């Protein structure tokens, strides 16, 4: 898993460019659906008269249902054309988001988030299986860099517009926006994405549950699953309460929130593809370690801020997101080398499921650590930062062990 010389970097074919673009567009809608809850937290909690722990449950409800559906779908993930599988779950995701946009109460919204998670949680794993099928390892850093810009794009275009809609037409409006965009993405996938069936020729397990058991019992895969369990912890713990922290602790006005997300997103759109190219050239592990170190430093600073200027908040958030996105891009590309072709769908589904479940637990834990005062101010945010930093450091060690495992696998294949 060494770095790739500059002159050896392969170019995308026209169809590969389309696949990357359409999957990035699809991920944009799925990511926006999840991320929109963070800035809406400052509006939702007082509007629905719910506590921080109840809001954490709304976030984790999606995560837990996504985790459950990932496990249920894992045994079947390698037994169907990946395009058909993607379309099925994406249509369900759009319907679930529509229910969120029509939710009249907290209970209905919670149920709608669970439905959305049942389908949306599998969309990402199918997309990553498609990427692993269609792109060689030495191109995946760039692919992941582009795909992960969906997070940044949702901040630049989706979150500010979503906040604008929620401020003028209520918190339901952003979900309706996602439904409209999602329908456009679904049409593009249905019309132009070619069937992906090569993995079907490698299947030897007639029983999907046998296939699932063999996947989750492989020692190499178990090491990957353990690492995945902690990778998303920081995001799930920090994002749900970031907007409320910015408004009530740092003095940011509600109408200033879109500016924070927009500036951070623009920088991330620029740096994401660059990080992807660097991970292919100088090493995915090195980029992961650098990104994790940067994230640790900025999380320590951010969670201890008090009343500061809007530009200080923007600067810290921007640098922090660069570190987080570097971790996401490099780890996604690195971990894609673990599963065998015939196990990719199952591995990605189980991995996504573990990620969602651990993220859901992290959101609940964050809701228990952070306490909202009657004034709206959030207490113990610095303690939350300490927990995130600790999980990040553990993940760095686990990822280092994954790197050693991949080198050993590569050496065995070459002998």
Secondary structure, 3 states (H helix, E strand, C coil): CCCCCHHHCCCCCHHHHHHHHHHHHHHHHHHHHHHHHHHHHHHHHHHHCCCHHHHHHHHHHHHHHHHHHHHHHHCCCCCCCHHHHHHHHHHHHHHHHHHHHHCCCHHHHHHHHHHHHHHHHHHHHHHHHHHHHHCCHHHHHHHHHHHCHHHHHHHHHHHHHHHHHHHHHCCCHHHHHHHHHHHHHHHHHHHHCCCCCHHHHHCCCCCHHHHHHHHHHCHHHHHHHHHHHHHCHHHHHHHHHHHHHHHHCCCCCHHHHHHHHHHHHHHHHHHHHHHHHHHHHHCHHHHHHHHHHHHHHHHHHHCCCCCCCHHHHHHHHHHHHHHHHHHHHHHHHHHCCCCCHHHHHHHHHHHHHHHHHHHHHHHHHHHHHCEECCCCCEECHHHHHHHHHHHHHHHHHHHHHHHHHHHHHHHHHHC
